[in-house]
């Protein structure tokens, strides 16, 4: 298991892509990768996303479609009610 906390956060875009390709290769070889990021474009590359807002899980599921990159509020307390409903599971 590899825990990667913001692995591309301080990198230029080229090096960030190389790191992501390397992590994807490790995952394809059977390694579990737990990646923490605030970057939705990085999160969208995952197979599964667990989105946490204010200490609560607001989404846990596949990285597919609009739910993956939900909204800027992350469907948390400050989001409009209709956006919170989208994030509820």
MDTraj code that builds the backbone (N, CA, C; nanometers):
import mdtraj as md
import numpy as np

residues = "UNK UNK UNK UNK UNK UNK UNK UNK UNK UNK UNK UNK UNK UNK UNK UNK UNK UNK UNK UNK UNK UNK UNK UNK UNK UNK UNK UNK UNK UNK UNK UNK UNK UNK UNK UNK UNK UNK UNK UNK UNK UNK UNK UNK UNK UNK UNK UNK UNK UNK UNK UNK UNK UNK UNK UNK UNK UNK UNK UNK UNK UNK UNK UNK UNK UNK UNK UNK UNK UNK UNK UNK UNK UNK UNK UNK UNK UNK UNK UNK UNK UNK UNK UNK UNK UNK UNK UNK UNK".split()
xyz = np.array([
    [0.0849, -0.1165, 0.0000],
    [0.0000, 0.0000, 0.0000],
    [0.0898, 0.1231, 0.0000],
    [0.0528, 0.2201, -0.0834],
    [0.1265, 0.3453, -0.0929],
    [0.0331, 0.4585, -0.0537],
    [0.0739, 0.5394, 0.0413],
    [-0.0017, 0.6565, 0.0830],
    [0.0674, 0.7786, 0.0235],
    [-0.0013, 0.8478, -0.0668],
    [0.0565, 0.9628, -0.1367],
    [-0.0242, 1.0875, -0.1012],
    [0.0308, 1.1730, -0.0170],
    [-0.0365, 1.2951, 0.0271],
    [0.0078, 1.4106, -0.0627],
    [-0.0830, 1.4561, -0.1494],
    [-0.0553, 1.5641, -0.2447],
    [0.0748, 1.5383, -0.3229],
    [0.0842, 1.4240, -0.3905],
    [0.2108, 1.3883, -0.4556],
    [0.2521, 1.4813, -0.5693],
    [0.1590, 1.5587, -0.6231],
    [0.1926, 1.6487, -0.7333],
    [0.1852, 1.7952, -0.6918],
    [0.1564, 1.8215, -0.5663],
    [0.1285, 1.9568, -0.5192],
    [0.2369, 2.0600, -0.5455],
    [0.3621, 2.0262, -0.5295],
    [0.4711, 2.1233, -0.5436],
    [0.5511, 2.1010, -0.6712],
    [0.4926, 2.0284, -0.7668],
    [0.5666, 1.9927, -0.8879],
    [0.5179, 2.0722, -1.0084],
    [0.6054, 2.0881, -1.1061],
    [0.5614, 2.1467, -1.2322],
    [0.4718, 2.0449, -1.3023],
    [0.3954, 2.0891, -1.4014],
    [0.2950, 2.0021, -1.4629],
    [0.3556, 1.8776, -1.5289],
    [0.4710, 1.8902, -1.5922],
    [0.5338, 1.7744, -1.6569],
    [0.5733, 1.6686, -1.5541],
    [0.6391, 1.7111, -1.4484],
    [0.6813, 1.6165, -1.3445],
    [0.5592, 1.5576, -1.2743],
    [0.4563, 1.6386, -1.2535],
    [0.3323, 1.5886, -1.1941],
    [0.2702, 1.4783, -1.2770],
    [0.2692, 1.4959, -1.4092],
    [0.2171, 1.3905, -1.4973],
    [0.3008, 1.2636, -1.4862],
    [0.4327, 1.2786, -1.4778],
    [0.5208, 1.1623, -1.4641],
    [0.4927, 1.0878, -1.3335],
    [0.4728, 1.1615, -1.2263],
    [0.4416, 1.0987, -1.0968],
    [0.3091, 1.0244, -1.1058],
    [0.2086, 1.0856, -1.1662],
    [0.0784, 1.0196, -1.1787],
    [0.0883, 0.8935, -1.2651],
    [0.1631, 0.8995, -1.3736],
    [0.1819, 0.7800, -1.4569],
    [0.2503, 0.6690, -1.3783],
    [0.3486, 0.7059, -1.2968],
    [0.4183, 0.6074, -1.2143],
    [0.3225, 0.5439, -1.1127],
    [0.2401, 0.6262, -1.0474],
    [0.1439, 0.5719, -0.9510],
    [0.0414, 0.4826, -1.0205],
    [-0.0023, 0.5219, -1.1397],
    [-0.0965, 0.4386, -1.2149],
    [-0.0324, 0.3053, -1.2536],
    [0.0960, 0.3075, -1.2899],
    [0.1677, 0.1835, -1.3227],
    [0.1753, 0.0924, -1.2004],
    [0.2092, 0.1504, -1.0854],
    [0.2157, 0.0712, -0.9617],
    [0.0798, 0.0097, -0.9300],
    [-0.0265, 0.0866, -0.9500],
    [-0.1611, 0.0362, -0.9251],
    [-0.1951, -0.0777, -1.0210],
    [-0.1581, -0.0631, -1.1485],
    [-0.1839, -0.1676, -1.2478],
    [-0.1101, -0.2972, -1.2141],
    [0.0018, -0.2847, -1.1419],
    [0.0797, -0.4016, -1.0994],
    [0.0223, -0.4654, -0.9734],
    [-0.0856, -0.4086, -0.9199],
    [-0.1522, -0.4696, -0.8056],
    [-0.1349, -0.3963, -0.6738],
    [-0.0650, -0.2853, -0.6748],
    [-0.0455, -0.2080, -0.5518],
    [-0.1662, -0.1181, -0.5244],
    [-0.2022, -0.1063, -0.3983],
    [-0.3078, -0.0144, -0.3585],
    [-0.2460, 0.1228, -0.3386],
    [-0.3067, 0.2238, -0.4011],
    [-0.2598, 0.3611, -0.3887],
    [-0.3691, 0.4416, -0.3195],
    [-0.3362, 0.5035, -0.2086],
    [-0.4269, 0.5964, -0.1419],
    [-0.3678, 0.7347, -0.1653],
    [-0.4404, 0.8147, -0.2426],
    [-0.3902, 0.9439, -0.2851],
    [-0.4788, 1.0546, -0.2273],
    [-0.4191, 1.1475, -0.1583],
    [-0.4910, 1.2605, -0.1017],
    [-0.4602, 1.3814, -0.1884],
    [-0.5666, 1.4499, -0.2341],
    [-0.5461, 1.5670, -0.3192],
    [-0.6615, 1.6650, -0.3056],
    [-0.6324, 1.7908, -0.3341],
    [-0.7351, 1.8944, -0.3447],
    [-0.7608, 1.9268, -0.4915],
    [-0.6866, 1.8629, -0.5807],
    [-0.6934, 1.8907, -0.7236],
    [-0.7921, 1.7945, -0.7894],
    [-0.9066, 1.8466, -0.8341],
    [-1.0085, 1.7608, -0.8950],
    [-0.9594, 1.6909, -1.0210],
    [-0.8673, 1.7529, -1.0951],
    [-0.8174, 1.6874, -1.2164],
    [-0.7342, 1.5641, -1.1815],
    [-0.6692, 1.5655, -1.0667],
    [-0.5945, 1.4481, -1.0197],
    [-0.6931, 1.3435, -0.9678],
    [-0.7899, 1.3871, -0.8885],
    [-0.8895, 1.2945, -0.8333],
    [-0.9655, 1.2217, -0.9437],
    [-0.9912, 1.2899, -1.0533],
    [-1.0676, 1.2302, -1.1628],
    [-0.9950, 1.1125, -1.2275],
    [-0.8664, 1.0984, -1.2046],
    [-0.7896, 0.9868, -1.2608],
    [-0.8029, 0.8593, -1.1762],
    [-0.8628, 0.8701, -1.0597],
    [-0.8748, 0.7558, -0.9687],
    [-0.9867, 0.6614, -1.0126],
    [-0.9830, 0.5404, -0.9603],
    [-1.0914, 0.4448, -0.9827],
    [-1.2049, 0.4685, -0.8833],
    [-1.1691, 0.5138, -0.7643],
    [-1.2666, 0.5363, -0.6574],
    [-1.2315, 0.6666, -0.5876],
    [-1.3346, 0.7397, -0.5495],
    [-1.3136, 0.8657, -0.4789],
    [-1.3916, 0.8633, -0.3483],
    [-1.3245, 0.9042, -0.2430],
    [-1.3915, 0.9292, -0.1149],
    [-1.3696, 1.0772, -0.0874],
    [-1.4771, 1.1548, -0.0946],
    [-1.4692, 1.2993, -0.0731],
    [-1.5119, 1.3289, 0.0709],
    [-1.4259, 1.4010, 0.1422],
    [-1.4516, 1.4342, 0.2823],
    [-1.4644, 1.5854, 0.2951],
    [-1.5712, 1.6293, 0.3587],
    [-1.5927, 1.7707, 0.3861],
    [-1.6279, 1.7863, 0.5325],
    [-1.5576, 1.8734, 0.6016],
    [-1.5818, 1.8985, 0.7438],
    [-1.5833, 1.7696, 0.8251],
    [-1.4918, 1.6787, 0.7914],
    [-1.4782, 1.5551, 0.8671],
    [-1.5824, 1.4490, 0.8363],
    [-1.6672, 1.4725, 0.7371],
    [-1.7720, 1.3764, 0.7022],
    [-1.7553, 1.3297, 0.5591],
    [-1.7811, 1.2020, 0.5363],
    [-1.7768, 1.1485, 0.4007],
    [-1.9027, 1.1956, 0.3286],
    [-1.8838, 1.2715, 0.2200],
    [-1.9972, 1.3213, 0.1428],
    [-2.0123, 1.2477, 0.0103],
    [-1.9113, 1.1708, -0.0287],
    [-1.9200, 1.0872, -0.1482],
    [-1.8213, 0.9724, -0.1341],
    [-1.8652, 0.8523, -0.1698],
    [-1.7788, 0.7349, -0.1738],
    [-1.8278, 0.6493, -0.2888],
    [-1.7537, 0.6513, -0.3977],
    [-1.7966, 0.5743, -0.5125],
    [-1.6982, 0.5845, -0.6262],
    [-1.7416, 0.5380, -0.7425],
    [-1.6525, 0.5381, -0.8582],
    [-1.6213, 0.6796, -0.9052],
    [-1.5080, 0.6933, -0.9677],
    [-1.4664, 0.8226, -1.0233],
    [-1.5236, 0.8333, -1.1635],
    [-1.6513, 0.8611, -1.1710],
    [-1.7194, 0.8687, -1.3004],
    [-1.8126, 0.9877, -1.3029],
    [-1.8191, 1.0544, -1.4157],
    [-1.9184, 1.1574, -1.4390],
    [-1.9077, 1.2794, -1.3507],
    [-2.0162, 1.3527, -1.3433],
    [-2.0211, 1.4802, -1.2718],
    [-2.0104, 1.4646, -1.1212],
    [-2.0446, 1.3472, -1.0671],
    [-2.0389, 1.3294, -0.9222],
    [-1.8949, 1.3349, -0.8731],
    [-1.8013, 1.2893, -0.9579],
    [-1.6609, 1.2883, -0.9206],
    [-1.6115, 1.4275, -0.8858],
    [-1.6344, 1.5197, -0.9741],
    [-1.5896, 1.6563, -0.9541],
    [-1.7164, 1.7358, -0.9255],
    [-1.7804, 1.7012, -0.8132],
    [-1.9130, 1.7511, -0.7790],
    [-1.9272, 1.9009, -0.7920],
    [-1.8863, 1.9686, -0.6888],
    [-1.9018, 2.1125, -0.6843],
    [-1.7926, 2.1681, -0.5962],
    [-1.7766, 2.2961, -0.5994],
    [-1.6687, 2.3560, -0.5222],
    [-1.6896, 2.3409, -0.3733],
    [-1.8147, 2.3244, -0.3301],
    [-1.8426, 2.3104, -0.1874],
    [-1.8215, 2.1673, -0.1387],
    [-1.8114, 2.0714, -0.2316],
    [-1.7979, 1.9318, -0.1918],
    [-1.9245, 1.8780, -0.1288],
    [-2.0390, 1.9416, -0.1592],
    [-2.1694, 1.9024, -0.1065],
    [-2.1710, 1.9042, 0.0451],
    [-2.0975, 1.9935, 0.1043],
    [-2.0942, 2.0058, 0.2499],
    [-2.1997, 2.0999, 0.3027],
    [-2.1859, 2.1374, 0.4274],
    [-2.2842, 2.2209, 0.4954],
    [-2.3092, 2.3541, 0.4263],
    [-2.2053, 2.4130, 0.3641],
    [-2.2202, 2.5439, 0.3029],
    [-2.2790, 2.5385, 0.1629],
    [-2.2963, 2.4199, 0.1092],
    [-2.3501, 2.4068, -0.0256],
    [-2.5011, 2.4275, -0.0232],
    [-2.5550, 2.4761, -0.1353],
    [-2.7008, 2.4849, -0.1439],
    [-2.7622, 2.3474, -0.1247],
    [-2.8860, 2.3436, -0.0780],
    [-2.9509, 2.2177, -0.0418],
    [-2.9528, 2.1170, -0.1559],
    [-2.9781, 2.1641, -0.2803],
    [-2.9840, 2.0686, -0.3927],
    [-2.8474, 2.0064, -0.4185],
    [-2.7374, 2.0782, -0.3936],
    [-2.6043, 2.0213, -0.4105],
    [-2.5717, 1.9219, -0.2995],
    [-2.6186, 1.9478, -0.1761],
    [-2.5963, 1.8520, -0.0673],
    [-2.6666, 1.7212, -0.0988],
    [-2.7839, 1.7282, -0.1598],
    [-2.8592, 1.6073, -0.1929],
    [-2.7824, 1.5233, -0.2944],
    [-2.7140, 1.5872, -0.3904],
    [-2.6354, 1.5133, -0.4888],
    [-2.5249, 1.4340, -0.4224],
    [-2.4650, 1.4899, -0.3155],
    [-2.3525, 1.4253, -0.2495],
    [-2.3921, 1.3212, -0.1482],
    [-2.5200, 1.3162, -0.1124],
    [-2.5647, 1.2213, -0.0098],
    [-2.5666, 1.0810, -0.0663],
    [-2.5249, 0.9853, 0.0153],
    [-2.5298, 0.8450, -0.0262],
    [-2.6065, 0.7656, 0.0757],
])
top = md.Topology()
chain = top.add_chain()
for i, resn in enumerate(residues, 1):
    res = top.add_residue(resn, chain, resSeq=i)
    for name in ("N", "CA", "C"):
        top.add_atom(name, md.element.get_by_symbol(name[0]), res)
traj = md.Trajectory(xyz[None], top)
